[in-house]
Structure formats: structure tokens, C-alpha cells
Amino acid sequence: MKRKTLIASMLLACLFTVSQAQTTTDQPTVNPSDPDNLAKDYFSQIMGVAATATTNTKLYQFIYEWIGTPYRLGGKTKNGVDCSKFAYELYEKVFNTTLGHNSRNIYTQVDPIRKDELKPGDLVFFKIRSRSITHVGVYIGDDKFAHASSSRGVMISDLNEAYWKRYYYNGGRMLTATLRTLENPGVNVSDQQLSVN
């Protein structure tokens, strides 16, 4: 953990130095007093998603800290985690929301959405060699998702890879019991979708 933090700090410093040296007229400059912009650019590069998609730095920081965690069925710590517990931990820490304990149960808590409607933080579900849902991941943008793979642990994959394309079932966005939108505080959005951006 300390090593990843040190590496992240060094990479952010290098990113800042390079961005200052290569400023062009068609690219906006990174404001060194805005650490959120630096973090967005950094996560954009290491996770392979557009900087505009990395609006929730807490989401990307969580994923970055868990990348490489080995797979362990039923595990829920950085010593080992399975796909549903990874999603569970992410939603609890990033969105302060509790998910179910397996991918099928989690699917009952979401509003199904099409692949072209996915936003960072939405969930993606797969039916791998089964008639029922067997795998869940968290969408991060640009057709990429973070998940706990049984063969490689926590990693980032592309929905367009042949394997994931073959077994993709559906996307899902968390439902809420009652929320009030910031834009319309007087409007009750019961039975509406939870914004995960």
C-alpha cells in the first residue's frame, strides 16, 4: 500500500513535469494547484479511459488500490476477494451503498440498462457458461470495467474483448429508496436511479 502510494506520488510529479514541458495551444494546461485534475489525468492514463470519464476520483483511487489483489472465493479483503465482494467493498467505500452478497442477488438491486447507457460506477453482469448470472464488475468508462477475475485477481478488462463480449449479460444502475436531486430538492425521486457520478 505504501509502495503504491509512493509510486503514485512519483508518477503524479512526473506527469506534472511532462505536462508543463509539453503544453500546446490545442490542449488545456493542467493547473498544478488543482490536485483533482492531476489525479483525473493520472487515472485516465493508467486505466485506459478518457480523462472526461474520470470524474469520480474516489472510484478510480479505490480501484487502483485494489488492482492485483488475488482472487479468493468468498474473500473480501486485499488478501483475496471474489467478484461480488469486490463490487460490495467498492460500493460501500465509494458510494456508501450496500450491495447483495453474490452477483445474482446484486442484479436484483439494479435497474437494468443497455451497454450504450453505461456510466462510470454502473455494474456489468455476465453469464459465464451458465444460464444464471455468475460474474459482476464495475464499469469505469470507455468500455472498460474493473472486476475480480478468478484467474488474475482484481484487474481492468475491456467489454469488447471476445471473451467478455461472449458472456456479457446486461448492465445495471443502483436503485434508491428515496433521494432528492440536487437540481430539484422538492422532487422526490423514489424509484429513480442512483446517480453514481
Phi and psi in degrees as GROMACS dihedral restraints (atoms count N, CA, C in turn):
[ dihedral_restraints ]
;  ai    aj    ak    al  type     phi  dphi    fc
    3     4     5     6     1   -65.0    20    10
    4     5     6     7     1   -36.9    20    10
    6     7     8     9     1   -65.5    20    10
    7     8     9    10     1   -43.5    20    10
    9    10    11    12     1   -62.9    20    10
   10    11    12    13     1   -40.2    20    10
   12    13    14    15     1   -64.5    20    10
   13    14    15    16     1   -42.8    20    10
   15    16    17    18     1   -63.1    20    10
   16    17    18    19     1   -44.9    20    10
   18    19    20    21     1   -63.2    20    10
   19    20    21    22     1   -42.1    20    10
   21    22    23    24     1   -62.4    20    10
   22    23    24    25     1   -41.8    20    10
   24    25    26    27     1   -63.5    20    10
   25    26    27    28     1   -43.2    20    10
   27    28    29    30     1   -64.7    20    10
   28    29    30    31     1   -42.2    20    10
   30    31    32    33     1   -65.0    20    10
   31    32    33    34     1   -39.4    20    10
   33    34    35    36     1   -63.2    20    10
   34    35    36    37     1   -40.6    20    10
   36    37    38    39     1   -64.0    20    10
   37    38    39    40     1   -43.6    20    10
   39    40    41    42     1   -64.0    20    10
   40    41    42    43     1   -42.3    20    10
   42    43    44    45     1   -60.2    20    10
   43    44    45    46     1   -42.6    20    10
   45    46    47    48     1   -63.1    20    10
   46    47    48    49     1   -45.5    20    10
   48    49    50    51     1   -61.9    20    10
   49    50    51    52     1   -45.9    20    10
   51    52    53    54     1   -65.1    20    10
   52    53    54    55     1   -41.4    20    10
   54    55    56    57     1   -65.1    20    10
   55    56    57    58     1   -34.2    20    10
   57    58    59    60     1   -71.4    20    10
   58    59    60    61     1   -34.7    20    10
   60    61    62    63     1   -76.4    20    10
   61    62    63    64     1   -27.1    20    10
   63    64    65    66     1  -113.1    20    10
   64    65    66    67     1    30.1    20    10
   66    67    68    69     1   -67.5    20    10
   67    68    69    70     1   128.8    20    10
   69    70    71    72     1  -120.8    20    10
   70    71    72    73     1   169.0    20    10
   72    73    74    75     1   -71.4    20    10
   73    74    75    76     1   -26.0    20    10
   75    76    77    78     1   -92.4    20    10
   76    77    78    79     1    -3.6    20    10
   78    79    80    81     1  -113.6    20    10
   79    80    81    82     1   133.3    20    10
   81    82    83    84     1   -68.6    20    10
   82    83    84    85     1   146.0    20    10
   84    85    86    87     1   -80.2    20    10
   85    86    87    88     1   152.6    20    10
   87    88    89    90     1   -88.1    20    10
   88    89    90    91     1   126.5    20    10
   90    91    92    93     1   -79.0    20    10
   91    92    93    94     1   114.8    20    10
   93    94    95    96     1   -64.4    20    10
   94    95    96    97     1   -17.8    20    10
   96    97    98    99     1   -86.4    20    10
   97    98    99   100     1     1.1    20    10
   99   100   101   102     1  -113.2    20    10
  100   101   102   103     1    89.8    20    10
  102   103   104   105     1   -62.9    20    10
  103   104   105   106     1   -25.3    20    10
  105   106   107   108     1   -63.9    20    10
  106   107   108   109     1   -40.4    20    10
  108   109   110   111     1   -64.6    20    10
  109   110   111   112     1   -40.9    20    10
  111   112   113   114     1   -62.5    20    10
  112   113   114   115     1   -43.9    20    10
  114   115   116   117     1   -64.0    20    10
  115   116   117   118     1   -42.0    20    10
  117   118   119   120     1   -60.9    20    10
  118   119   120   121     1   -45.7    20    10
  120   121   122   123     1   -62.9    20    10
  121   122   123   124     1   -41.9    20    10
  123   124   125   126     1   -62.5    20    10
  124   125   126   127     1   -51.7    20    10
  126   127   128   129     1   -65.3    20    10
  127   128   129   130     1   -34.1    20    10
  129   130   131   132     1   -58.5    20    10
  130   131   132   133     1   -44.4    20    10
  132   133   134   135     1   -71.0    20    10
  133   134   135   136     1   -45.0    20    10
  135   136   137   138     1   -77.2    20    10
  136   137   138   139     1   -22.3    20    10
  138   139   140   141     1  -103.6    20    10
  139   140   141   142     1    -5.1    20    10
  141   142   143   144     1    73.1    20    10
  142   143   144   145     1    31.4    20    10
  144   145   146   147     1  -122.5    20    10
  145   146   147   148     1   155.9    20    10
  147   148   149   150     1   -62.2    20    10
  148   149   150   151     1   145.1    20    10
  150   151   152   153     1   -58.9    20    10
  151   152   153   154     1   -31.8    20    10
  153   154   155   156     1   -68.0    20    10
  154   155   156   157     1   -21.2    20    10
  156   157   158   159     1   -82.4    20    10
  157   158   159   160     1   -18.4    20    10
  159   160   161   162     1   -90.7    20    10
  160   161   162   163     1    50.7    20    10
  162   163   164   165     1   -73.8    20    10
  163   164   165   166     1   -26.9    20    10
  165   166   167   168     1  -103.6    20    10
  166   167   168   169     1    88.7    20    10
  168   169   170   171     1   -64.6    20    10
  169   170   171   172     1   -27.4    20    10
  171   172   173   174     1   -63.2    20    10
  172   173   174   175     1   -39.3    20    10
  174   175   176   177     1   -61.3    20    10
  175   176   177   178     1   -50.0    20    10
  177   178   179   180     1   -70.3    20    10
  178   179   180   181     1   -33.8    20    10
  180   181   182   183     1   -63.9    20    10
  181   182   183   184     1   -43.6    20    10
  183   184   185   186     1   -60.0    20    10
  184   185   186   187     1   -48.6    20    10
  186   187   188   189     1   -61.2    20    10
  187   188   189   190     1   -45.5    20    10
  189   190   191   192     1   -57.0    20    10
  190   191   192   193     1   -42.3    20    10
  192   193   194   195     1   -68.8    20    10
  193   194   195   196     1   -22.6    20    10
  195   196   197   198     1   -98.6    20    10
  196   197   198   199     1   -12.9    20    10
  198   199   200   201     1   -56.9    20    10
  199   200   201   202     1   132.5    20    10
  201   202   203   204     1    93.0    20    10
  202   203   204   205     1    -8.8    20    10
  204   205   206   207     1   -62.0    20    10
  205   206   207   208     1   129.2    20    10
  207   208   209   210     1   -67.1    20    10
  208   209   210   211     1   155.5    20    10
  210   211   212   213     1   -79.0    20    10
  211   212   213   214     1   135.4    20    10
  213   214   215   216     1  -147.1    20    10
  214   215   216   217     1   118.6    20    10
  216   217   218   219     1   -57.2    20    10
  217   218   219   220     1   124.1    20    10
  219   220   221   222     1    83.5    20    10
  220   221   222   223     1    -8.9    20    10
  222   223   224   225     1   -72.7    20    10
  223   224   225   226     1   152.0    20    10
  225   226   227   228     1  -142.9    20    10
  226   227   228   229     1    22.3    20    10
  228   229   230   231     1  -126.1    20    10
  229   230   231   232     1   177.0    20    10
  231   232   233   234     1   -73.6    20    10
  232   233   234   235     1    -3.4    20    10
  234   235   236   237     1   -81.0    20    10
  235   236   237   238     1   -17.6    20    10
  237   238   239   240     1   167.4    20    10
  238   239   240   241     1   136.9    20    10
  240   241   242   243     1  -149.1    20    10
  241   242   243   244     1   149.4    20    10
  243   244   245   246     1  -103.5    20    10
  244   245   246   247     1   176.6    20    10
  246   247   248   249     1   -62.1    20    10
  247   248   249   250     1   -44.6    20    10
  249   250   251   252     1   -71.5    20    10
  250   251   252   253     1   -34.8    20    10
  252   253   254   255     1   -72.2    20    10
  253   254   255   256     1   -32.7    20    10
  255   256   257   258     1   -62.2    20    10
  256   257   258   259     1   -48.0    20    10
  258   259   260   261     1   -62.1    20    10
  259   260   261   262     1   -41.1    20    10
  261   262   263   264     1   -58.8    20    10
  262   263   264   265     1   -51.3    20    10
  264   265   266   267     1   -62.2    20    10
  265   266   267   268     1   -42.5    20    10
  267   268   269   270     1   -60.8    20    10
  268   269   270   271     1   -49.1    20    10
  270   271   272   273     1   -65.5    20    10
  271   272   273   274     1   -36.3    20    10
  273   274   275   276     1   -66.6    20    10
  274   275   276   277     1   -45.2    20    10
  276   277   278   279     1   -80.5    20    10
  277   278   279   280     1   -36.7    20    10
  279   280   281   282     1   -89.2    20    10
  280   281   282   283     1   -43.5    20    10
  282   283   284   285     1  -110.7    20    10
  283   284   285   286     1     0.8    20    10
  285   286   287   288     1    52.7    20    10
  286   287   288   289     1    43.8    20    10
  288   289   290   291     1  -129.4    20    10
  289   290   291   292     1   138.8    20    10
  291   292   293   294     1   -97.3    20    10
  292   293   294   295     1   129.9    20    10
  294   295   296   297     1  -102.9    20    10
  295   296   297   298     1   171.5    20    10
  297   298   299   300     1   -70.0    20    10
  298   299   300   301     1  -179.8    20    10
  300   301   302   303     1  -101.3    20    10
  301   302   303   304     1    -0.7    20    10
  303   304   305   306     1  -148.9    20    10
  304   305   306   307     1   165.4    20    10
  306   307   308   309     1   -61.4    20    10
  307   308   309   310     1   -37.6    20    10
  309   310   311   312     1   -66.6    20    10
  310   311   312   313     1   -41.9    20    10
  312   313   314   315     1   -65.6    20    10
  313   314   315   316     1   -40.2    20    10
  315   316   317   318     1   -61.8    20    10
  316   317   318   319     1   -39.0    20    10
  318   319   320   321     1   -61.3    20    10
  319   320   321   322     1   -29.0    20    10
  321   322   323   324     1   -71.5    20    10
  322   323   324   325     1   -13.4    20    10
  324   325   326   327     1   -96.9    20    10
  325   326   327   328     1     2.2    20    10
  327   328   329   330     1  -116.0    20    10
  328   329   330   331     1   160.7    20    10
  330   331   332   333     1   -93.5    20    10
  331   332   333   334     1   115.3    20    10
  333   334   335   336     1   -60.3    20    10
  334   335   336   337     1   138.0    20    10
  336   337   338   339     1  -135.9    20    10
  337   338   339   340     1   154.1    20    10
  339   340   341   342     1   -72.3    20    10
  340   341   342   343     1   159.2    20    10
  342   343   344   345     1   -58.9    20    10
  343   344   345   346     1   -38.3    20    10
  345   346   347   348     1   -75.7    20    10
  346   347   348   349     1    -3.3    20    10
  348   349   350   351     1  -102.0    20    10
  349   350   351   352     1    -2.0    20    10
  351   352   353   354     1   -63.3    20    10
  352   353   354   355     1   139.8    20    10
  354   355   356   357     1  -126.9    20    10
  355   356   357   358     1   155.7    20    10
  357   358   359   360     1   -52.7    20    10
  358   359   360   361     1   130.5    20    10
  360   361   362   363     1   102.1    20    10
  361   362   363   364     1   -16.9    20    10
  363   364   365   366     1   -68.9    20    10
  364   365   366   367     1   162.3    20    10
  366   367   368   369     1  -101.7    20    10
  367   368   369   370     1   146.7    20    10
  369   370   371   372     1  -122.1    20    10
  370   371   372   373     1   137.7    20    10
  372   373   374   375     1  -121.2    20    10
  373   374   375   376     1   146.7    20    10
  375   376   377   378     1  -133.0    20    10
  376   377   378   379     1   147.1    20    10
  378   379   380   381     1  -113.9    20    10
  379   380   381   382     1    94.4    20    10
  381   382   383   384     1   -93.7    20    10
  382   383   384   385     1   109.7    20    10
  384   385   386   387     1    49.5    20    10
  385   386   387   388     1    41.5    20    10
  387   388   389   390     1  -156.2    20    10
  388   389   390   391     1   159.2    20    10
  390   391   392   393     1   -86.0    20    10
  391   392   393   394     1   -11.9    20    10
  393   394   395   396     1  -114.2    20    10
  394   395   396   397     1   164.8    20    10
  396   397   398   399     1   -65.9    20    10
  397   398   399   400     1   131.1    20    10
  399   400   401   402     1  -124.7    20    10
  400   401   402   403     1    -8.8    20    10
  402   403   404   405     1  -149.2    20    10
  403   404   405   406     1   145.6    20    10
  405   406   407   408     1  -137.3    20    10
  406   407   408   409     1   145.6    20    10
  408   409   410   411     1  -140.1    20    10
  409   410   411   412     1   174.9    20    10
  411   412   413   414     1  -116.4    20    10
  412   413   414   415     1   121.8    20    10
  414   415   416   417     1   -69.5    20    10
  415   416   417   418     1   137.2    20    10
  417   418   419   420     1  -121.6    20    10
  418   419   420   421     1     0.4    20    10
  420   421   422   423     1   113.2    20    10
  421   422   423   424     1   159.2    20    10
  423   424   425   426     1    50.0    20    10
  424   425   426   427     1    41.2    20    10
  426   427   428   429     1    64.1    20    10
  427   428   429   430     1    18.2    20    10
  429   430   431   432     1  -104.4    20    10
  430   431   432   433     1   150.2    20    10
  432   433   434   435     1  -144.2    20    10
  433   434   435   436     1   149.7    20    10
  435   436   437   438     1  -100.9    20    10
  436   437   438   439     1   140.1    20    10
  438   439   440   441     1  -163.1    20    10
  439   440   441   442     1   167.9    20    10
  441   442   443   444     1  -100.2    20    10
  442   443   444   445     1   103.7    20    10
  444   445   446   447     1   -80.6    20    10
  445   446   447   448     1   139.0    20    10
  447   448   449   450     1   -66.9    20    10
  448   449   450   451     1   -22.0    20    10
  450   451   452   453     1   -96.9    20    10
  451   452   453   454     1   -30.0    20    10
  453   454   455   456     1  -127.1    20    10
  454   455   456   457     1     6.4    20    10
  456   457   458   459     1    74.9    20    10
  457   458   459   460     1  -158.0    20    10
  459   460   461   462     1   -70.3    20    10
  460   461   462   463     1   125.8    20    10
  462   463   464   465     1  -154.7    20    10
  463   464   465   466     1   175.7    20    10
  465   466   467   468     1  -112.9    20    10
  466   467   468   469     1   132.7    20    10
  468   469   470   471     1  -127.7    20    10
  469   470   471   472     1   168.3    20    10
  471   472   473   474     1  -110.1    20    10
  472   473   474   475     1   129.8    20    10
  474   475   476   477     1   -62.4    20    10
  475   476   477   478     1   -19.9    20    10
  477   478   479   480     1   -87.2    20    10
  478   479   480   481     1    -6.1    20    10
  480   481   482   483     1   -63.7    20    10
  481   482   483   484     1   142.5    20    10
  483   484   485   486     1   -52.3    20    10
  484   485   486   487     1   -43.7    20    10
  486   487   488   489     1   -60.7    20    10
  487   488   489   490     1   -51.8    20    10
  489   490   491   492     1   -71.0    20    10
  490   491   492   493     1   -33.3    20    10
  492   493   494   495     1   -63.2    20    10
  493   494   495   496     1   -38.9    20    10
  495   496   497   498     1   -65.1    20    10
  496   497   498   499     1   -40.1    20    10
  498   499   500   501     1  -101.7    20    10
  499   500   501   502     1    -1.0    20    10
  501   502   503   504     1   -59.3    20    10
  502   503   504   505     1   132.9    20    10
  504   505   506   507     1  -106.7    20    10
  505   506   507   508     1   -58.1    20    10
  507   508   509   510     1  -168.6    20    10
  508   509   510   511     1   165.3    20    10
  510   511   512   513     1  -102.1    20    10
  511   512   513   514     1   164.4    20    10
  513   514   515   516     1  -151.9    20    10
  514   515   516   517     1   144.0    20    10
  516   517   518   519     1  -118.7    20    10
  517   518   519   520     1   134.2    20    10
  519   520   521   522     1   -59.1    20    10
  520   521   522   523     1   140.4    20    10
  522   523   524   525     1   -92.1    20    10
  523   524   525   526     1   158.0    20    10
  525   526   527   528     1  -122.4    20    10
  526   527   528   529     1   157.8    20    10
  528   529   530   531     1   -77.8    20    10
  529   530   531   532     1   -61.8    20    10
  531   532   533   534     1  -146.3    20    10
  532   533   534   535     1   128.7    20    10
  534   535   536   537     1  -139.8    20    10
  535   536   537   538     1   153.9    20    10
  537   538   539   540     1  -115.0    20    10
  538   539   540   541     1   132.7    20    10
  540   541   542   543     1   -74.1    20    10
  541   542   543   544     1   151.5    20    10
  543   544   545   546     1   -68.0    20    10
  544   545   546   547     1   -33.9    20    10
  546   547   548   549     1   -71.1    20    10
  547   548   549   550     1   -37.6    20    10
  549   550   551   552     1  -128.8    20    10
  550   551   552   553     1    76.5    20    10
  552   553   554   555     1   -60.2    20    10
  553   554   555   556     1   -20.2    20    10
  555   556   557   558     1   -87.1    20    10
  556   557   558   559     1    -5.6    20    10
  558   559   560   561     1   -96.1    20    10
  559   560   561   562     1   125.0    20    10
  561   562   563   564     1   -84.1    20    10
  562   563   564   565     1   124.4    20    10
  564   565   566   567     1  -106.7    20    10
  565   566   567   568     1    39.8    20    10
  567   568   569   570     1   -56.8    20    10
  568   569   570   571     1   139.0    20    10
  570   571   572   573     1    68.8    20    10
  571   572   573   574     1    16.2    20    10
  573   574   575   576     1   -98.8    20    10
  574   575   576   577     1   178.3    20    10
  576   577   578   579     1   -88.6    20    10
  577   578   579   580     1   147.2    20    10
  579   580   581   582     1   -79.6    20    10
  580   581   582   583     1   125.2    20    10
  582   583   584   585     1   -77.8    20    10
  583   584   585   586     1   122.8    20    10
  585   586   587   588     1  -104.8    20    10
  586   587   588   589     1    15.8    20    10
